[in-house]
């Protein structure tokens, strides 16, 4: 999957389209949108860095400030995002032609005035309208347009394409395969069965493991040094299908 991501209002918690909002003496301390960097890192681990793009409409002046912010935040090293995939343009309508040229499958932006130009994209892109202002919400339904207000919902939508949407509550997040392996080694006795198991998401004290396309819960006791037996855990748990997972994690919340 090839994904385009806006910067201002989606990654950086300011509108970089406006110099009044982003450009100030203290612009470098502008925070990221909650969970944005963490989730972009996950998307890169899932779809590879060559398929994730940052595409921003702004002035040349704000472009320089944006790059300075990304460097200050260690964005490139933290996420392994490819600098070659950082694209700036000067008008909103240009984003649509860039998306078509790159063959993007999905685009995330906080402005419908940007996404509306992509509604006729021949690839039938997934358009994600992220936490828009009231004036940026379309008056009537739009095909392939999803309105979301948290990055975890974006992850659920993109990770479950062509499947049922899997939104996550704020305390939950998807993890990479390396993080999954680290957790399995941290909590379980070495067993050949572990190679068939993956931990796909976690909160502070709970995790969801995957085994043969079904799922089970894991309690993470960070204060314990005792390793668990994975076979015993699977026998204790009722493995549930993906369709039951949303209800399960909301019940835990």
C-alpha positions in Angstrom: 0.0 0.0 0.0 1.3 3.5 -0.9 0.1 6.2 1.5 0.3 10.0 1.3 0.2 12.0 4.5 -0.3 15.7 5.0 2.0 17.5 7.5 0.2 20.5 9.1 -2.7 19.3 11.3 -1.9 15.6 10.7 1.7 15.2 11.8 2.5 18.7 13.2 -0.1 20.0 15.5 -0.4 23.3 13.7 -1.7 24.4 10.3 1.6 24.8 8.3 -0.6 26.3 5.5 -0.7 29.5 7.6 2.4 31.3 8.6 0.5 33.0 11.5 -0.2 29.6 13.1 3.1 27.8 12.5 5.7 30.5 12.1 6.6 32.1 15.4 9.8 32.4 17.5 8.7 29.3 19.3 7.7 27.2 16.3 10.3 24.5 16.9 8.5 23.5 20.1 5.2 22.9 18.3 4.1 19.4 19.4 3.3 16.6 17.0 -0.3 15.4 16.6 -0.9 12.8 19.3 0.5 9.4 18.3 1.3 10.6 14.7 5.0 9.7 14.8 4.4 6.4 16.5 1.8 5.4 14.0 3.8 6.6 10.9 6.7 4.5 12.2 4.3 1.5 12.3 3.1 2.1 8.8 6.7 2.3 7.5 7.4 -1.0 9.3 4.3 -2.6 7.7 4.5 -1.1 4.1 8.2 -0.1 3.9 9.7 3.4 3.8 9.5 3.7 0.0 5.7 3.6 0.1 5.0 6.3 2.7 5.1 9.9 1.6 4.7 13.3 3.4 3.1 15.8 1.0 2.5 19.3 2.2 1.2 22.5 0.7 3.0 25.5 2.1 5.2 28.5 1.2 8.9 28.1 0.7 9.5 29.9 4.0 7.3 27.3 5.9 8.9 24.5 3.9 12.2 25.4 5.4 10.7 25.6 8.9 8.9 22.3 8.5 12.2 20.6 7.6 13.8 22.2 10.6 11.0 20.9 12.8 11.3 17.4 11.4 15.1 17.4 12.0 14.7 18.8 15.5 12.1 16.1 16.4 14.5 13.3 15.0 11.6 12.3 12.8 13.7 10.7 10.1 15.9 8.6 12.3 13.0 7.7 14.7 10.6 6.5 11.9 13.2 5.5 9.2 11.2 7.7 6.8 12.9 8.3 3.5 13.8 12.0 2.9 13.3 11.4 -0.8 9.6 11.0 0.0 9.2 14.4 1.5 7.3 16.5 -1.1 6.2 20.2 -0.9 3.8 22.0 -3.3 2.4 25.5 -3.4 -1.3 24.9 -4.1 -3.8 22.5 -2.7 -4.9 21.1 -6.0 -1.4 20.0 -6.8 -1.7 17.3 -4.2 -4.2 15.4 -6.3 -1.8 15.3 -9.3 1.0 14.3 -7.1 -1.1 11.5 -5.6 -2.1 10.2 -9.0 1.5 10.4 -10.3 2.8 8.4 -7.3 -0.1 5.9 -7.6 -1.1 6.3 -4.0 -3.7 4.0 -2.5 -4.6 6.3 0.4 -4.2 9.9 1.4 -4.6 11.5 4.9 -5.4 15.2 5.1 -7.2 17.5 7.5 -8.8 19.5 4.6 -11.7 18.2 2.4 -10.8 21.1 0.2 -7.7 19.0 -0.6 -9.2 15.6 -0.7 -12.2 16.6 -2.9 -9.7 16.9 -5.8 -8.8 13.3 -5.3 -12.3 11.9 -5.4 -12.1 11.2 -9.1 -8.7 9.6 -8.9 -8.8 6.5 -11.2 -7.2 4.3 -8.5 -10.3 4.9 -6.3 -8.1 5.9 -3.3 -9.0 5.6 0.3 -9.4 9.2 1.5 -9.0 9.9 5.2 -10.2 13.3 6.5 -8.4 13.8 9.8 -9.9 15.8 12.6 -11.2 18.6 10.3 -12.6 22.0 11.3 -16.4 22.2 10.8 -16.1 24.1 7.6 -13.9 21.3 6.1 -16.5 18.6 6.6 -18.4 17.8 3.4 -22.1 18.4 3.4 -23.0 15.1 1.8 -21.4 11.6 1.9 -18.4 11.0 -0.4 -17.3 7.6 -1.6 -14.2 6.2 -0.1 -14.0 9.2 2.4 -13.5 8.3 6.1 -13.7 10.9 8.8 -11.5 10.1 11.7 -10.2 12.0 14.8 -7.3 9.9 16.1 -4.3 8.3 14.5 -5.2 4.9 16.1 -8.3 4.9 13.9 -6.2 5.6 10.9 -4.0 2.6 11.7 -7.0 0.4 12.1 -8.5 1.6 8.8 -5.3 1.1 6.8 -4.2 -2.1 8.5 -7.6 -3.6 7.9 -8.1 -2.6 4.3 -10.6 -4.9 2.6 -11.4 -6.3 6.1 -13.6 -5.0 8.9 -12.2 -1.7 10.2 -10.3 -2.1 13.5 -10.3 1.2 15.4 -8.3 1.3 18.6 -9.0 3.2 21.8 -6.4 5.8 22.7 -4.5 3.5 25.2 -3.9 0.9 22.6 -1.5 0.8 19.7 -0.1 -1.5 17.0 3.5 -2.7 17.4 6.1 -3.7 15.0 7.3 -7.3 14.4 10.6 -6.5 16.3 8.6 -5.2 19.3 6.5 -8.3 19.1 9.5 -10.6 19.2 11.0 -8.6 22.1 7.8 -9.0 24.1 7.6 -12.7 23.4 11.2 -13.2 24.5 10.5 -11.0 27.6 7.5 -12.9 28.8 7.7 -16.5 27.5 9.8 -19.6 27.8 11.6 -20.4 24.5 9.3 -22.8 22.6 9.1 -23.6 18.8 5.5 -22.6 19.0 6.5 -18.9 19.6 7.6 -18.7 15.9 3.9 -19.1 15.0 2.7 -16.4 17.3 2.8 -12.6 16.9 1.8 -9.9 19.3 0.0 -7.3 17.2 -1.1 -4.6 19.6 -0.8 -3.7 23.2 -1.7 -1.2 25.9 0.2 -0.6 29.2 -0.8 -3.9 30.8 -2.5 -5.9 28.1 -1.6 -7.2 24.7 -3.4 -9.1 21.9 -1.6 -12.0 20.4 -2.3 -13.7 17.1 -2.2 -17.5 16.5 -3.4 -19.1 13.3 -5.6 -16.1 12.3 -7.3 -16.0 15.7 -6.5 -13.8 18.7 -5.9 -14.1 22.4 -5.2 -11.8 25.3 -1.9 -11.5 27.3 -1.4 -9.8 30.6 1.9 -7.9 30.8 3.2 -8.0 34.4 6.3 -5.8 34.0 7.3 -6.4 37.6 7.5 -10.2 37.3 10.6 -12.1 36.2 8.7 -15.3 35.8 8.4 -16.6 32.2 5.1 -18.0 31.1 4.5 -21.2 29.1 2.8 -20.3 25.8 0.9 -23.6 25.6 -0.6 -23.1 29.0 -1.6 -19.6 28.0 -3.3 -20.7 24.8 -5.2 -23.5 26.7 -6.5 -20.9 29.3 -7.6 -18.4 26.7 -10.6 -18.7 24.4 -9.2 -17.7 21.0 -11.5 -15.2 19.4 -11.9 -14.0 15.8 -11.0 -10.5 14.5 -14.6 -9.5 14.4 -14.7 -9.8 18.3 -11.5 -7.9 18.9 -13.0 -4.4 18.9 -15.6 -5.3 21.5 -12.9 -7.0 23.6 -10.5 -4.1 23.8 -13.3 -1.6 24.5 -14.5 -3.8 27.3 -10.9 -3.7 28.8 -11.1 0.1 28.5 
